[in-house]
């Protein structure tokens, strides 16, 4: 005999399940179609990447393949660290360990980083570089660490040293696509760091431009200012002066401490987000963490209109970051986090030279879309951050294809390819898994637009 209290509990459970079922059905109805507009063209994508700063060994072949090829997540940009002199190499490896590439004078690089850069460059990845500080001898505090400022009298010497670094990398099979003046010039740190204000950046750019030209490395783009957060106040003086602005190739900033990601000022240059991660938390490689990062990448692409997006470390393995925090695409045992695969939902399919295209959407999912330079292929990246599946209708405008192929990352799969979906009358439908990122990939024919 079932007691009355038991019957009440069972009734409550059944009612709860019934209500959950109704809620599920409500989420599973098709929202208003999301329109993917191939004629509404926005910024060019330069790529997605990360840093190998401080790496003491090259990547393993499997990691190289996963990170930098289309069989993995297809990163197309790699950021390396400029070591200002052999003396400053001691901050990264014990003296006499041979950790840096030997040079007679000037800036250098850790051997592990050079090996990683060579691996990446051989696979067509663009490598670019950043100094954390000028050498201690050229700074106001006479130290590589704890901030300090580059002495004005040493502008020519430091510019020539940076140009010699570009020459060194070039001679080792790694053309340097861009060279930043300074990592986080607005942040004084206990590690390699230096402070620049807007005027000092303005004044240093011509020296670096001249040094690169004299070294035969004039194709290397000069990057400013890589502030620690999404802020561009340090680039304004340089970009307000036409003579100096002409020497600047890329505007950059980091994503730390940025509670609101806003559109950047239009400086007439590509704008890159060049470093972001979660340095202050223990490792979390799960899907909930990945969804948060997916939303952030989406916002930088669609609101801030960035041309490139970068992680901090690409790996936290023992020869690399060797950390147990949440800053890299792997844990300390080199297992890949879900955020690595979520990054691949863009980086594997949205290649350098592609353009972001418009999306009109009122459904409870986030959608970004891109097409190739010829307008014959496109990718639609959809984030379902909801805890229930969402059935979504997509309408294509200015894009022609017979089918799209879904690739999915969720709690259960990682960049998993699914069966093609037929496109009829420029529309297709799909049920998006809960807490997932899905990329729809198509090769078709574009119908006009730029």
QUIJOGI-V345320 format. One record per residue. N is the residue number from 0. RES is the residue in three letters. PHI is phi as a letter, one per 30 degrees, with the letter a starting at -180 (NA if undefined). PSI is psi in degrees with one decimal (* if undefined). Layout:
# QUIJOGI-V345320
[[N RES PHI PSI] [N RES PHI PSI]]
This chain:
# QUIJOGI-V345320
[[0 UNK NA 129.8] [1 UNK d 124.9] [2 UNK d 155.4] [3 UNK e -43.0] [4 UNK d -36.2] [5 UNK d -42.4] [6 UNK d -38.2] [7 UNK d -43.5] [8 UNK d -43.4] [9 UNK d -40.9] [10 UNK d -41.0] [11 UNK d -41.2] [12 UNK d -45.0] [13 UNK d -41.7] [14 UNK d -41.9] [15 UNK d -44.0] [16 UNK d -38.6] [17 UNK d -45.2] [18 UNK d -39.6] [19 UNK d -39.3] [20 UNK d -41.9] [21 UNK d -41.6] [22 UNK d -42.1] [23 UNK d -43.2] [24 UNK d -35.9] [25 UNK d -42.8] [26 UNK d -29.0] [27 UNK d -2.9] [28 UNK d 150.6] [29 UNK d 124.8] [30 UNK d 178.9] [31 UNK e 138.9] [32 UNK e 141.1] [33 UNK d 127.2] [34 UNK c 122.5] [35 UNK c 110.0] [36 UNK c 100.1] [37 UNK d -11.9] [38 UNK c -7.7] [39 UNK c 93.6] [40 UNK c 134.4] [41 UNK c -142.0] [42 UNK d 155.9] [43 UNK d 138.4] [44 UNK c 122.3] [45 UNK d -22.4] [46 UNK k -176.2] [47 UNK b 142.5] [48 UNK a -162.1] [49 UNK a -177.3] [50 UNK c 148.4] [51 UNK c 25.8] [52 UNK e 130.5] [53 UNK i 5.4] [54 UNK d 130.6] [55 UNK c -14.4] [56 UNK b 154.3] [57 UNK d 165.2] [58 UNK d 155.8] [59 UNK d 156.5] [60 UNK e -38.2] [61 UNK d -39.9] [62 UNK d -41.6] [63 UNK e -46.8] [64 UNK d -43.0] [65 UNK d -43.8] [66 UNK d -35.8] [67 UNK c 6.4] [68 UNK b 165.8] [69 UNK d -5.8] [70 UNK d -9.5] [71 UNK c -126.3] [72 UNK c -6.4] [73 UNK i 40.3] [74 UNK d 142.4] [75 UNK c 2.2] [76 UNK b 140.8] [77 UNK b 130.8] [78 UNK c 124.6] [79 UNK c 162.3] [80 UNK c 133.3] [81 UNK d 121.4] [82 UNK c 121.0] [83 UNK d -24.4] [84 UNK a 168.6] [85 UNK d -30.3] [86 UNK d -42.8] [87 UNK d -7.6] [88 UNK d -24.2] [89 UNK d -19.7] [90 UNK d -12.3] [91 UNK c -29.6] [92 UNK b 153.7] [93 UNK d 145.4] [94 UNK e 139.7] [95 UNK i 2.3] [96 UNK d -8.6] [97 UNK i 31.9] [98 UNK d -25.0] [99 UNK c 153.7] [100 UNK d 131.0] [101 UNK d 130.7] [102 UNK b 151.4] [103 UNK d -37.8] [104 UNK a 164.8] [105 UNK j -172.3] [106 UNK d 155.6] [107 UNK b -163.8] [108 UNK a 150.9] [109 UNK d 143.0] [110 UNK d -37.4] [111 UNK d -37.8] [112 UNK d -41.3] [113 UNK d -44.1] [114 UNK d -41.1] [115 UNK d -42.1] [116 UNK d -38.0] [117 UNK d -41.0] [118 UNK e -48.1] [119 UNK d -45.9] [120 UNK d -37.1] [121 UNK d -22.3] [122 UNK c 10.5] [123 UNK i 8.9] [124 UNK d 138.5] [125 UNK d 127.2] [126 UNK c 133.7] [127 UNK b 165.8] [128 UNK b 156.3] [129 UNK b 132.6] [130 UNK d 140.7] [131 UNK d -22.0] [132 UNK a 149.6] [133 UNK d 169.8] [134 UNK d 152.2] [135 UNK e -35.9] [136 UNK d -17.9] [137 UNK c 8.0] [138 UNK c 156.7] [139 UNK d -30.8] [140 UNK c 1.1] [141 UNK h 35.2] [142 UNK b 144.2] [143 UNK d -27.3] [144 UNK c 175.5] [145 UNK i 44.8] [146 UNK i -131.0] [147 UNK i 164.3] [148 UNK b 147.8] [149 UNK d 127.0] [150 UNK d 134.4] [151 UNK e -34.4] [152 UNK d -20.1] [153 UNK c 8.4] [154 UNK e -48.7] [155 UNK d -41.3] [156 UNK d -41.8] [157 UNK d -37.7] [158 UNK d -43.4] [159 UNK d -36.5] [160 UNK d -41.9] [161 UNK d -40.0] [162 UNK d -34.5] [163 UNK d -30.9] [164 UNK d -45.1] [165 UNK d -40.6] [166 UNK d -42.5] [167 UNK d -46.5] [168 UNK d -41.7] [169 UNK d -41.1] [170 UNK d -16.1] [171 UNK c 20.7] [172 UNK i 17.9] [173 UNK b 90.6] [174 UNK d 132.8] [175 UNK c 113.7] [176 UNK d -40.5] [177 UNK b 153.4] [178 UNK b 118.3] [179 UNK d 147.6] [180 UNK d -38.9] [181 UNK a 135.0] [182 UNK d 125.3] [183 UNK h 66.0] [184 UNK d -1.7] [185 UNK c 15.1] [186 UNK b 117.4] [187 UNK d 122.3] [188 UNK b 162.8] [189 UNK d -11.9] [190 UNK c -170.3] [191 UNK e 122.9] [192 UNK a 156.5] [193 UNK a 150.9] [194 UNK c 135.0] [195 UNK b 140.1] [196 UNK c 177.6] [197 UNK d -36.5] [198 UNK d -39.5] [199 UNK d -38.4] [200 UNK d -46.0] [201 UNK e -44.5] [202 UNK d -28.5] [203 UNK d -29.1] [204 UNK e -48.7] [205 UNK d -34.9] [206 UNK d -43.4] [207 UNK d -40.7] [208 UNK e -45.9] [209 UNK d -41.4] [210 UNK d -40.3] [211 UNK d -41.7] [212 UNK d -44.1] [213 UNK d -30.9] [214 UNK d -0.2] [215 UNK i 21.1] [216 UNK c 38.2] [217 UNK d -14.4] [218 UNK d -15.6] [219 UNK d 126.4] [220 UNK d 142.1] [221 UNK c 129.6] [222 UNK c 136.5] [223 UNK b 151.1] [224 UNK b -5.0] [225 UNK h 45.8] [226 UNK e 157.3] [227 UNK d -20.2] [228 UNK b 175.9] [229 UNK d 80.7] [230 UNK b 140.2] [231 UNK b 20.1] [232 UNK d -28.8] [233 UNK d -9.5] [234 UNK c -8.2] [235 UNK d -41.0] [236 UNK d -44.9] [237 UNK d -43.3] [238 UNK d -15.6] [239 UNK d -12.9] [240 UNK c 107.5] [241 UNK e -35.2] [242 UNK d -37.3] [243 UNK d -41.6] [244 UNK e -32.1] [245 UNK d -23.1] [246 UNK c -6.7] [247 UNK c 130.4] [248 UNK c -29.6] [249 UNK b 138.7] [250 UNK c 136.5] [251 UNK b 155.7] [252 UNK a 160.9] [253 UNK c 168.3] [254 UNK c 6.6] [255 UNK d 147.5] [256 UNK h 19.8] [257 UNK c 97.9] [258 UNK d -26.9] [259 UNK b 122.2] [260 UNK c 113.8] [261 UNK c 162.3] [262 UNK e 142.7] [263 UNK d 156.9] [264 UNK d 148.2] [265 UNK d 98.3] [266 UNK c 0.6] [267 UNK i 21.3] [268 UNK b 156.0] [269 UNK e 144.0] [270 UNK c 124.0] [271 UNK c 138.9] [272 UNK c 116.7] [273 UNK c -2.2] [274 UNK a 130.3] [275 UNK a 149.8] [276 UNK a -174.5] [277 UNK b 88.3] [278 UNK d -20.2] [279 UNK c 9.2] [280 UNK b 155.8] [281 UNK d 160.4] [282 UNK e 134.6] [283 UNK b 99.9] [284 UNK c 16.4] [285 UNK d 179.9] [286 UNK d -33.3] [287 UNK d -42.4] [288 UNK d -43.5] [289 UNK d -37.4] [290 UNK d -41.0] [291 UNK e -42.5] [292 UNK d -36.9] [293 UNK e -43.2] [294 UNK d -37.0] [295 UNK d -45.1] [296 UNK e -45.0] [297 UNK e -44.4] [298 UNK d -41.7] [299 UNK d -37.4] [300 UNK d -39.8] [301 UNK c -22.8] [302 UNK c -51.9] [303 UNK d -15.1] [304 UNK h 40.6] [305 UNK d 154.4] [306 UNK c -18.2] [307 UNK a 152.3] [308 UNK b 132.8] [309 UNK b 143.7] [310 UNK d 166.8] [311 UNK d -105.0] [312 UNK d 142.8] [313 UNK d -19.3] [314 UNK a 147.7] [315 UNK c 21.2] [316 UNK d 166.1] [317 UNK e -41.3] [318 UNK d 1.1] [319 UNK c -112.3] [320 UNK d -34.3] [321 UNK h 42.4] [322 UNK b 159.1] [323 UNK c 14.7] [324 UNK d -168.0] [325 UNK c 33.4] [326 UNK c -9.8] [327 UNK b 176.9] [328 UNK d -5.7] [329 UNK b 166.8] [330 UNK d -174.4] [331 UNK d -19.6] [332 UNK c 9.4] [333 UNK i 28.5] [334 UNK d 136.5] [335 UNK d 135.2] [336 UNK d 157.2] [337 UNK e -29.9] [338 UNK d -24.9] [339 UNK d -45.8] [340 UNK d -36.6] [341 UNK d -40.8] [342 UNK e -41.8] [343 UNK d -20.5] [344 UNK d -23.8] [345 UNK c -56.1] [346 UNK d -29.9] [347 UNK d -30.1] [348 UNK c -33.0] [349 UNK c 98.6] [350 UNK c 161.6] [351 UNK e 133.8] [352 UNK j -13.9] [353 UNK d 159.5] [354 UNK c 140.1] [355 UNK d 140.0] [356 UNK b 164.5] [357 UNK d 151.4] [358 UNK b 130.5] [359 UNK c 115.4] [360 UNK b 133.1] [361 UNK b 9.6] [362 UNK d 170.0] [363 UNK d 35.7] [364 UNK b 159.6] [365 UNK c 132.8] [366 UNK b 130.4] [367 UNK b 152.3] [368 UNK b 152.9] [369 UNK b 151.7] [370 UNK b 157.8] [371 UNK d 172.1] [372 UNK d -28.2] [373 UNK d -11.8] [374 UNK i 21.3] [375 UNK c -11.0] [376 UNK b 153.4] [377 UNK a 163.2] [378 UNK b 138.6] [379 UNK b 119.4] [380 UNK c 122.9] [381 UNK b 127.0] [382 UNK c 117.5] [383 UNK c 96.3] [384 UNK d -0.7] [385 UNK d 158.4] [386 UNK d 3.6] [387 UNK b 155.1] [388 UNK d 152.9] [389 UNK b 126.3] [390 UNK c 126.2] [391 UNK b 137.5] [392 UNK c 135.3] [393 UNK c 135.2] [394 UNK c 128.0] [395 UNK c 131.2] [396 UNK b 125.5] [397 UNK i 14.3] [398 UNK b 137.5] [399 UNK b 129.5] [400 UNK a 153.9] [401 UNK d -22.0] [402 UNK a 162.0] [403 UNK b 151.3] [404 UNK c 120.3] [405 UNK d 138.7] [406 UNK b 130.2] [407 UNK b 136.7] [408 UNK b 126.2] [409 UNK b -168.5] [410 UNK d -21.7] [411 UNK c -23.5] [412 UNK b 159.2] [413 UNK b 113.5] [414 UNK h 53.4] [415 UNK c 130.1] [416 UNK d 134.8] [417 UNK c 177.7] [418 UNK d 148.8] [419 UNK d 149.6] [420 UNK c 128.8] [421 UNK d 141.8] [422 UNK c 119.5] [423 UNK b 131.7] [424 UNK h 40.1] [425 UNK i 23.4] [426 UNK b 151.2] [427 UNK b 160.1] [428 UNK b 151.2] [429 UNK a 144.4] [430 UNK c 113.7] [431 UNK d 125.5] [432 UNK d 151.5] [433 UNK d 142.2] [434 UNK h 60.8] [435 UNK b 163.7] [436 UNK b 127.6] [437 UNK b 133.5] [438 UNK c 124.3] [439 UNK c 120.7] [440 UNK c 136.0] [441 UNK b 147.6] [442 UNK c 115.1] [443 UNK b -149.5] [444 UNK b 126.7] [445 UNK d 145.6] [446 UNK c 48.8] [447 UNK j -176.0] [448 UNK i -178.5] [449 UNK c *]]
